[in-house]
Amino acid sequence: MEGRGWSARLELEVVRLGQQVVPGRRGHVGPLRLQRPFYPEGPEWPHLYLLHPPGGVVGGDRLELEVRARRRASALLTTPAAQKLYRSMGPTSVQRTRIDVEDESGIEWLPAETLVFDGACARQRTVVRLASTGAFLGWEIVGLGRPASELRFLRGELGLEMEIWREGVPLFVDRLLLRGGAPELEAPWGMAGAAVLAALYCVPARAEGLSELVEAVRGIAPQAEVRAAATALDDLVVVRALGSMIEPVRRWLERVWGVLRPRVFGRAAVPPRIWSC
């Protein structure tokens, strides 16, 4: 199936029923599913695990995820394992994620890392659309090559797109194209030889106090071999990190999430159980 690829799609609504938030309408095509919800922090904030049983993507594959948090319905979404982008013989794989957050709701989108094998050709696009009082806290973590095996990303191409909108107005639009073996992967003004790049996006329901959020992030000592920065824009905070290995970058982002979550959602950080497996 290298030439044509497989398609998978999951549509999911999160709704409030009385005092509990539950998955509502959902539909799926292909191997992209939702595991049953978990409630480690009570009925109002479920943890939802999204499953892609193949565990990898090859050239020509297409994965689409659509999530909508209805009014006063919030949830944390994560994945149990890394997504692997395998070498392609030419076709490009596409992964698209759209997250809609209605008023008085919040979505945390905290997937496991994406591992980009040498020779992979892929595009990943995430669009977050917020109502006037919707909130979002999410990250993306990308490993180029296989750093633990000292295998580098020398061929292929990865496109990353991130858009965040509120009430139809763009708050943040970012495009990044990484080519295997390109000079910018090694240049000091580029990735400076780092094999891992990550970004965390924090969009509170209201934009007051963003500078305090940035200072809180800057007060977290980085893990060894992690270089990071936090910036407050007009309506959101963007945190970026580079590193040589996945694990230190991810652990540092988990600490950042633990600091930001109480300030954004008024809830103590309760890590999903799957993170400790």
Buried (B, 14 or more C-beta within 10 A) or exposed (E): EBEEBBBBBBBBBBBBEEEBBBBBEBEBEBBBBBEEBBEEBEBBBBBBBBBBEBEBBBBBBBBBBBBBBBBBBBBBBBBBBBBBBBBBEEBBBBBBBBBBBBBBBBBBBBBBBBBBBBBBBBBBBBBBBBBEBBBBBBBBBBBBBBBEEEEBBBBBBBBBBBBBBBEEEEBBEEEEEBBBEBEEBEEEEBBEEBBBBBBBBBBBBEBEEBEEBBEBBEEBEBBEBBEBEBEBEEBBBBBEBBBBBBEBBBEBBBBBBBBBBEBBBEBEBBBBEBEEE
